[in-house]
Amino acid sequence: MTGSIYDIKNYRPITISVSWSYLLNDYNYPDEPKQLQFPDKVMPYIDKAAEKFRETRPETIDLIGIVSILRRESLNEIGTISLHTKIDDQSRVVRIELPPEIYKTAIDAHKSGAVFRVTGELMKRNHFYYLENPRNVDLI
């Protein structure tokens, strides 16, 4: 398979507007740009940089999806689920380790086909997504 990351996604140019904090009102920034424009040809590099930042800096996120896989050794142990969800408008599978009391909610979601909602810190390691510190679990 040949091609670049640029060939895989449909990128659009973006413009970012910048304004200074009111806390800095005693300092004048006359030559600072108010807008930055990034053409579509640099977007693959920005996308790759964002991916690297996500690997090193977890992002708190609310996920909503379908529980597809349940794994645990015994009733009183931590269980792992796979949640089919969307991240950045793309379908993804996120692995989540859950304590027994939350794992039961995941079992209920899997049995009933209910949508599972959870908050945590999204990490990407070795091409896999993980949600750490899961909390605020609910069925929709």
PyMOL commands that place a pseudoatom at each C-alpha (Angstrom):
pseudoatom trace, name=CA, resn=MET, resi=1, chain=A, elem=C, hetatm=0, pos=[0.000, 0.000, 0.000]
pseudoatom trace, name=CA, resn=THR, resi=2, chain=A, elem=C, hetatm=0, pos=[1.455, 3.328, -1.000]
pseudoatom trace, name=CA, resn=GLY, resi=3, chain=A, elem=C, hetatm=0, pos=[0.361, 6.854, -0.363]
pseudoatom trace, name=CA, resn=SER, resi=4, chain=A, elem=C, hetatm=0, pos=[0.650, 9.455, 2.299]
pseudoatom trace, name=CA, resn=ILE, resi=5, chain=A, elem=C, hetatm=0, pos=[-1.518, 10.437, 5.216]
pseudoatom trace, name=CA, resn=TYR, resi=6, chain=A, elem=C, hetatm=0, pos=[-2.668, 13.306, 2.997]
pseudoatom trace, name=CA, resn=ASP, resi=7, chain=A, elem=C, hetatm=0, pos=[-4.275, 10.811, 0.618]
pseudoatom trace, name=CA, resn=ILE, resi=8, chain=A, elem=C, hetatm=0, pos=[-6.263, 9.080, 3.367]
pseudoatom trace, name=CA, resn=LYS, resi=9, chain=A, elem=C, hetatm=0, pos=[-8.296, 11.969, 4.775]
pseudoatom trace, name=CA, resn=ASN, resi=10, chain=A, elem=C, hetatm=0, pos=[-10.164, 14.829, 3.187]
pseudoatom trace, name=CA, resn=TYR, resi=11, chain=A, elem=C, hetatm=0, pos=[-8.566, 17.892, 4.788]
pseudoatom trace, name=CA, resn=ARG, resi=12, chain=A, elem=C, hetatm=0, pos=[-9.829, 21.459, 4.581]
pseudoatom trace, name=CA, resn=PRO, resi=13, chain=A, elem=C, hetatm=0, pos=[-7.896, 24.651, 5.289]
pseudoatom trace, name=CA, resn=ILE, resi=14, chain=A, elem=C, hetatm=0, pos=[-8.614, 26.265, 8.665]
pseudoatom trace, name=CA, resn=THR, resi=15, chain=A, elem=C, hetatm=0, pos=[-8.360, 29.767, 10.073]
pseudoatom trace, name=CA, resn=ILE, resi=16, chain=A, elem=C, hetatm=0, pos=[-7.726, 30.358, 13.759]
pseudoatom trace, name=CA, resn=SER, resi=17, chain=A, elem=C, hetatm=0, pos=[-8.618, 33.679, 15.378]
pseudoatom trace, name=CA, resn=VAL, resi=18, chain=A, elem=C, hetatm=0, pos=[-6.567, 34.879, 18.323]
pseudoatom trace, name=CA, resn=SER, resi=19, chain=A, elem=C, hetatm=0, pos=[-7.365, 37.447, 20.990]
pseudoatom trace, name=CA, resn=TRP, resi=20, chain=A, elem=C, hetatm=0, pos=[-5.369, 38.387, 24.045]
pseudoatom trace, name=CA, resn=SER, resi=21, chain=A, elem=C, hetatm=0, pos=[-6.635, 37.949, 27.561]
pseudoatom trace, name=CA, resn=TYR, resi=22, chain=A, elem=C, hetatm=0, pos=[-8.126, 40.944, 29.340]
pseudoatom trace, name=CA, resn=LEU, resi=23, chain=A, elem=C, hetatm=0, pos=[-5.582, 40.180, 32.076]
pseudoatom trace, name=CA, resn=LEU, resi=24, chain=A, elem=C, hetatm=0, pos=[-2.865, 41.442, 29.735]
pseudoatom trace, name=CA, resn=ASN, resi=25, chain=A, elem=C, hetatm=0, pos=[-4.548, 44.745, 28.924]
pseudoatom trace, name=CA, resn=ASP, resi=26, chain=A, elem=C, hetatm=0, pos=[-1.608, 46.779, 30.225]
pseudoatom trace, name=CA, resn=TYR, resi=27, chain=A, elem=C, hetatm=0, pos=[0.627, 45.383, 27.476]
pseudoatom trace, name=CA, resn=ASN, resi=28, chain=A, elem=C, hetatm=0, pos=[0.249, 46.434, 23.842]
pseudoatom trace, name=CA, resn=TYR, resi=29, chain=A, elem=C, hetatm=0, pos=[0.555, 43.805, 21.079]
pseudoatom trace, name=CA, resn=PRO, resi=30, chain=A, elem=C, hetatm=0, pos=[0.421, 45.998, 17.951]
pseudoatom trace, name=CA, resn=ASP, resi=31, chain=A, elem=C, hetatm=0, pos=[2.238, 43.669, 15.544]
pseudoatom trace, name=CA, resn=GLU, resi=32, chain=A, elem=C, hetatm=0, pos=[0.671, 40.378, 16.616]
pseudoatom trace, name=CA, resn=PRO, resi=33, chain=A, elem=C, hetatm=0, pos=[-1.517, 38.651, 14.038]
pseudoatom trace, name=CA, resn=LYS, resi=34, chain=A, elem=C, hetatm=0, pos=[-5.236, 38.369, 14.812]
pseudoatom trace, name=CA, resn=GLN, resi=35, chain=A, elem=C, hetatm=0, pos=[-5.718, 35.343, 12.537]
pseudoatom trace, name=CA, resn=LEU, resi=36, chain=A, elem=C, hetatm=0, pos=[-3.584, 32.442, 11.405]
pseudoatom trace, name=CA, resn=GLN, resi=37, chain=A, elem=C, hetatm=0, pos=[-4.426, 30.535, 8.237]
pseudoatom trace, name=CA, resn=PHE, resi=38, chain=A, elem=C, hetatm=0, pos=[-3.353, 26.956, 7.590]
pseudoatom trace, name=CA, resn=PRO, resi=39, chain=A, elem=C, hetatm=0, pos=[-3.773, 25.623, 4.035]
pseudoatom trace, name=CA, resn=ASP, resi=40, chain=A, elem=C, hetatm=0, pos=[-5.072, 22.103, 3.527]
pseudoatom trace, name=CA, resn=LYS, resi=41, chain=A, elem=C, hetatm=0, pos=[-1.628, 20.805, 2.509]
pseudoatom trace, name=CA, resn=VAL, resi=42, chain=A, elem=C, hetatm=0, pos=[-0.234, 21.344, 6.056]
pseudoatom trace, name=CA, resn=MET, resi=43, chain=A, elem=C, hetatm=0, pos=[-3.229, 19.746, 7.798]
pseudoatom trace, name=CA, resn=PRO, resi=44, chain=A, elem=C, hetatm=0, pos=[-1.801, 16.190, 7.736]
pseudoatom trace, name=CA, resn=TYR, resi=45, chain=A, elem=C, hetatm=0, pos=[1.140, 17.441, 9.798]
pseudoatom trace, name=CA, resn=ILE, resi=46, chain=A, elem=C, hetatm=0, pos=[-1.125, 19.229, 12.257]
pseudoatom trace, name=CA, resn=ASP, resi=47, chain=A, elem=C, hetatm=0, pos=[-3.248, 16.074, 12.488]
pseudoatom trace, name=CA, resn=LYS, resi=48, chain=A, elem=C, hetatm=0, pos=[-0.151, 13.951, 13.223]
pseudoatom trace, name=CA, resn=ALA, resi=49, chain=A, elem=C, hetatm=0, pos=[1.045, 16.450, 15.854]
pseudoatom trace, name=CA, resn=ALA, resi=50, chain=A, elem=C, hetatm=0, pos=[-2.387, 16.350, 17.518]
pseudoatom trace, name=CA, resn=GLU, resi=51, chain=A, elem=C, hetatm=0, pos=[-2.204, 12.554, 17.598]
pseudoatom trace, name=CA, resn=LYS, resi=52, chain=A, elem=C, hetatm=0, pos=[1.226, 12.697, 19.289]
pseudoatom trace, name=CA, resn=PHE, resi=53, chain=A, elem=C, hetatm=0, pos=[-0.047, 15.194, 21.869]
pseudoatom trace, name=CA, resn=ARG, resi=54, chain=A, elem=C, hetatm=0, pos=[-3.016, 12.926, 22.634]
pseudoatom trace, name=CA, resn=GLU, resi=55, chain=A, elem=C, hetatm=0, pos=[-0.586, 10.065, 23.277]
pseudoatom trace, name=CA, resn=THR, resi=56, chain=A, elem=C, hetatm=0, pos=[1.276, 12.057, 25.931]
pseudoatom trace, name=CA, resn=ARG, resi=57, chain=A, elem=C, hetatm=0, pos=[-1.483, 14.251, 27.352]
pseudoatom trace, name=CA, resn=PRO, resi=58, chain=A, elem=C, hetatm=0, pos=[-4.749, 12.527, 28.162]
pseudoatom trace, name=CA, resn=GLU, resi=59, chain=A, elem=C, hetatm=0, pos=[-7.922, 14.343, 27.239]
pseudoatom trace, name=CA, resn=THR, resi=60, chain=A, elem=C, hetatm=0, pos=[-11.003, 14.176, 29.456]
pseudoatom trace, name=CA, resn=ILE, resi=61, chain=A, elem=C, hetatm=0, pos=[-13.856, 13.058, 27.260]
pseudoatom trace, name=CA, resn=ASP, resi=62, chain=A, elem=C, hetatm=0, pos=[-17.425, 11.795, 27.443]
pseudoatom trace, name=CA, resn=LEU, resi=63, chain=A, elem=C, hetatm=0, pos=[-17.962, 8.686, 25.340]
pseudoatom trace, name=CA, resn=ILE, resi=64, chain=A, elem=C, hetatm=0, pos=[-21.252, 7.226, 24.199]
pseudoatom trace, name=CA, resn=GLY, resi=65, chain=A, elem=C, hetatm=0, pos=[-21.363, 3.868, 22.475]
pseudoatom trace, name=CA, resn=ILE, resi=66, chain=A, elem=C, hetatm=0, pos=[-22.230, 0.195, 22.377]
pseudoatom trace, name=CA, resn=VAL, resi=67, chain=A, elem=C, hetatm=0, pos=[-20.518, -2.373, 24.621]
pseudoatom trace, name=CA, resn=SER, resi=68, chain=A, elem=C, hetatm=0, pos=[-19.327, -5.176, 22.348]
pseudoatom trace, name=CA, resn=ILE, resi=69, chain=A, elem=C, hetatm=0, pos=[-16.869, -7.254, 24.378]
pseudoatom trace, name=CA, resn=LEU, resi=70, chain=A, elem=C, hetatm=0, pos=[-16.837, -8.065, 28.088]
pseudoatom trace, name=CA, resn=ARG, resi=71, chain=A, elem=C, hetatm=0, pos=[-13.815, -9.741, 29.742]
pseudoatom trace, name=CA, resn=ARG, resi=72, chain=A, elem=C, hetatm=0, pos=[-13.058, -10.539, 33.374]
pseudoatom trace, name=CA, resn=GLU, resi=73, chain=A, elem=C, hetatm=0, pos=[-11.668, -13.477, 35.333]
pseudoatom trace, name=CA, resn=SER, resi=74, chain=A, elem=C, hetatm=0, pos=[-14.007, -13.506, 38.335]
pseudoatom trace, name=CA, resn=LEU, resi=75, chain=A, elem=C, hetatm=0, pos=[-16.970, -11.589, 39.774]
pseudoatom trace, name=CA, resn=ASN, resi=76, chain=A, elem=C, hetatm=0, pos=[-14.915, -9.486, 42.195]
pseudoatom trace, name=CA, resn=GLU, resi=77, chain=A, elem=C, hetatm=0, pos=[-12.191, -8.414, 39.770]
pseudoatom trace, name=CA, resn=ILE, resi=78, chain=A, elem=C, hetatm=0, pos=[-11.724, -5.537, 37.368]
pseudoatom trace, name=CA, resn=GLY, resi=79, chain=A, elem=C, hetatm=0, pos=[-13.269, -6.254, 33.975]
pseudoatom trace, name=CA, resn=THR, resi=80, chain=A, elem=C, hetatm=0, pos=[-12.382, -4.906, 30.557]
pseudoatom trace, name=CA, resn=ILE, resi=81, chain=A, elem=C, hetatm=0, pos=[-14.914, -3.829, 27.963]
pseudoatom trace, name=CA, resn=SER, resi=82, chain=A, elem=C, hetatm=0, pos=[-14.662, -2.729, 24.367]
pseudoatom trace, name=CA, resn=LEU, resi=83, chain=A, elem=C, hetatm=0, pos=[-16.841, 0.263, 23.571]
pseudoatom trace, name=CA, resn=HIS, resi=84, chain=A, elem=C, hetatm=0, pos=[-17.739, 1.040, 19.955]
pseudoatom trace, name=CA, resn=THR, resi=85, chain=A, elem=C, hetatm=0, pos=[-17.949, 4.826, 19.781]
pseudoatom trace, name=CA, resn=LYS, resi=86, chain=A, elem=C, hetatm=0, pos=[-17.012, 7.863, 17.694]
pseudoatom trace, name=CA, resn=ILE, resi=87, chain=A, elem=C, hetatm=0, pos=[-13.896, 9.965, 18.248]
pseudoatom trace, name=CA, resn=ASP, resi=88, chain=A, elem=C, hetatm=0, pos=[-13.276, 12.950, 15.979]
pseudoatom trace, name=CA, resn=ASP, resi=89, chain=A, elem=C, hetatm=0, pos=[-16.216, 11.789, 13.814]
pseudoatom trace, name=CA, resn=GLN, resi=90, chain=A, elem=C, hetatm=0, pos=[-14.585, 8.403, 13.180]
pseudoatom trace, name=CA, resn=SER, resi=91, chain=A, elem=C, hetatm=0, pos=[-15.730, 5.017, 14.468]
pseudoatom trace, name=CA, resn=ARG, resi=92, chain=A, elem=C, hetatm=0, pos=[-13.337, 3.690, 17.095]
pseudoatom trace, name=CA, resn=VAL, resi=93, chain=A, elem=C, hetatm=0, pos=[-13.124, 0.893, 19.641]
pseudoatom trace, name=CA, resn=VAL, resi=94, chain=A, elem=C, hetatm=0, pos=[-12.037, 2.039, 23.095]
pseudoatom trace, name=CA, resn=ARG, resi=95, chain=A, elem=C, hetatm=0, pos=[-10.859, -0.409, 25.760]
pseudoatom trace, name=CA, resn=ILE, resi=96, chain=A, elem=C, hetatm=0, pos=[-11.953, 0.409, 29.288]
pseudoatom trace, name=CA, resn=GLU, resi=97, chain=A, elem=C, hetatm=0, pos=[-11.043, -1.315, 32.567]
pseudoatom trace, name=CA, resn=LEU, resi=98, chain=A, elem=C, hetatm=0, pos=[-13.946, -1.099, 35.002]
pseudoatom trace, name=CA, resn=PRO, resi=99, chain=A, elem=C, hetatm=0, pos=[-14.243, -1.897, 38.711]
pseudoatom trace, name=CA, resn=PRO, resi=100, chain=A, elem=C, hetatm=0, pos=[-16.862, -4.577, 39.552]
pseudoatom trace, name=CA, resn=GLU, resi=101, chain=A, elem=C, hetatm=0, pos=[-19.639, -2.113, 40.462]
pseudoatom trace, name=CA, resn=ILE, resi=102, chain=A, elem=C, hetatm=0, pos=[-19.352, -0.273, 37.120]
pseudoatom trace, name=CA, resn=TYR, resi=103, chain=A, elem=C, hetatm=0, pos=[-18.701, -3.478, 35.160]
pseudoatom trace, name=CA, resn=LYS, resi=104, chain=A, elem=C, hetatm=0, pos=[-22.203, -4.651, 36.142]
pseudoatom trace, name=CA, resn=THR, resi=105, chain=A, elem=C, hetatm=0, pos=[-23.647, -1.607, 34.349]
pseudoatom trace, name=CA, resn=ALA, resi=106, chain=A, elem=C, hetatm=0, pos=[-21.642, -2.567, 31.249]
pseudoatom trace, name=CA, resn=ILE, resi=107, chain=A, elem=C, hetatm=0, pos=[-23.105, -6.090, 31.442]
pseudoatom trace, name=CA, resn=ASP, resi=108, chain=A, elem=C, hetatm=0, pos=[-26.607, -4.588, 31.605]
pseudoatom trace, name=CA, resn=ALA, resi=109, chain=A, elem=C, hetatm=0, pos=[-25.844, -2.410, 28.572]
pseudoatom trace, name=CA, resn=HIS, resi=110, chain=A, elem=C, hetatm=0, pos=[-24.524, -5.404, 26.633]
pseudoatom trace, name=CA, resn=LYS, resi=111, chain=A, elem=C, hetatm=0, pos=[-27.539, -7.581, 27.482]
pseudoatom trace, name=CA, resn=SER, resi=112, chain=A, elem=C, hetatm=0, pos=[-30.144, -4.944, 26.677]
pseudoatom trace, name=CA, resn=GLY, resi=113, chain=A, elem=C, hetatm=0, pos=[-28.369, -3.251, 23.777]
pseudoatom trace, name=CA, resn=ALA, resi=114, chain=A, elem=C, hetatm=0, pos=[-28.569, 0.064, 25.636]
pseudoatom trace, name=CA, resn=VAL, resi=115, chain=A, elem=C, hetatm=0, pos=[-26.156, 2.883, 24.846]
pseudoatom trace, name=CA, resn=PHE, resi=116, chain=A, elem=C, hetatm=0, pos=[-23.358, 3.132, 27.433]
pseudoatom trace, name=CA, resn=ARG, resi=117, chain=A, elem=C, hetatm=0, pos=[-22.102, 6.552, 28.522]
pseudoatom trace, name=CA, resn=VAL, resi=118, chain=A, elem=C, hetatm=0, pos=[-18.829, 7.082, 30.431]
pseudoatom trace, name=CA, resn=THR, resi=119, chain=A, elem=C, hetatm=0, pos=[-16.374, 9.895, 31.208]
pseudoatom trace, name=CA, resn=GLY, resi=120, chain=A, elem=C, hetatm=0, pos=[-12.609, 9.448, 31.536]
pseudoatom trace, name=CA, resn=GLU, resi=121, chain=A, elem=C, hetatm=0, pos=[-9.185, 10.315, 30.173]
pseudoatom trace, name=CA, resn=LEU, resi=122, chain=A, elem=C, hetatm=0, pos=[-8.672, 9.146, 26.603]
pseudoatom trace, name=CA, resn=MET, resi=123, chain=A, elem=C, hetatm=0, pos=[-5.236, 7.718, 25.841]
pseudoatom trace, name=CA, resn=LYS, resi=124, chain=A, elem=C, hetatm=0, pos=[-3.809, 6.224, 22.679]
pseudoatom trace, name=CA, resn=ARG, resi=125, chain=A, elem=C, hetatm=0, pos=[-1.077, 3.636, 23.030]
pseudoatom trace, name=CA, resn=ASN, resi=126, chain=A, elem=C, hetatm=0, pos=[0.281, 1.399, 20.291]
pseudoatom trace, name=CA, resn=HIS, resi=127, chain=A, elem=C, hetatm=0, pos=[-2.558, 2.298, 17.921]
pseudoatom trace, name=CA, resn=PHE, resi=128, chain=A, elem=C, hetatm=0, pos=[-5.253, 1.414, 20.521]
pseudoatom trace, name=CA, resn=TYR, resi=129, chain=A, elem=C, hetatm=0, pos=[-7.515, 3.767, 22.434]
pseudoatom trace, name=CA, resn=TYR, resi=130, chain=A, elem=C, hetatm=0, pos=[-7.972, 3.365, 26.197]
pseudoatom trace, name=CA, resn=LEU, resi=131, chain=A, elem=C, hetatm=0, pos=[-10.183, 5.240, 28.627]
pseudoatom trace, name=CA, resn=GLU, resi=132, chain=A, elem=C, hetatm=0, pos=[-8.600, 5.651, 32.036]
pseudoatom trace, name=CA, resn=ASN, resi=133, chain=A, elem=C, hetatm=0, pos=[-10.254, 6.708, 35.305]
pseudoatom trace, name=CA, resn=PRO, resi=134, chain=A, elem=C, hetatm=0, pos=[-13.791, 5.831, 34.120]
pseudoatom trace, name=CA, resn=ARG, resi=135, chain=A, elem=C, hetatm=0, pos=[-16.601, 7.624, 35.944]
pseudoatom trace, name=CA, resn=ASN, resi=136, chain=A, elem=C, hetatm=0, pos=[-20.105, 9.075, 35.476]
pseudoatom trace, name=CA, resn=VAL, resi=137, chain=A, elem=C, hetatm=0, pos=[-21.354, 5.830, 33.945]
pseudoatom trace, name=CA, resn=ASP, resi=138, chain=A, elem=C, hetatm=0, pos=[-24.933, 5.753, 32.722]
pseudoatom trace, name=CA, resn=LEU, resi=139, chain=A, elem=C, hetatm=0, pos=[-27.176, 3.865, 30.312]
pseudoatom trace, name=CA, resn=ILE, resi=140, chain=A, elem=C, hetatm=0, pos=[-29.094, 5.808, 27.704]
for i in range(1, 140): cmd.bond("trace and resi %d" % i, "trace and resi %d" % (i + 1))
show_as sticks, trace
zoom trace
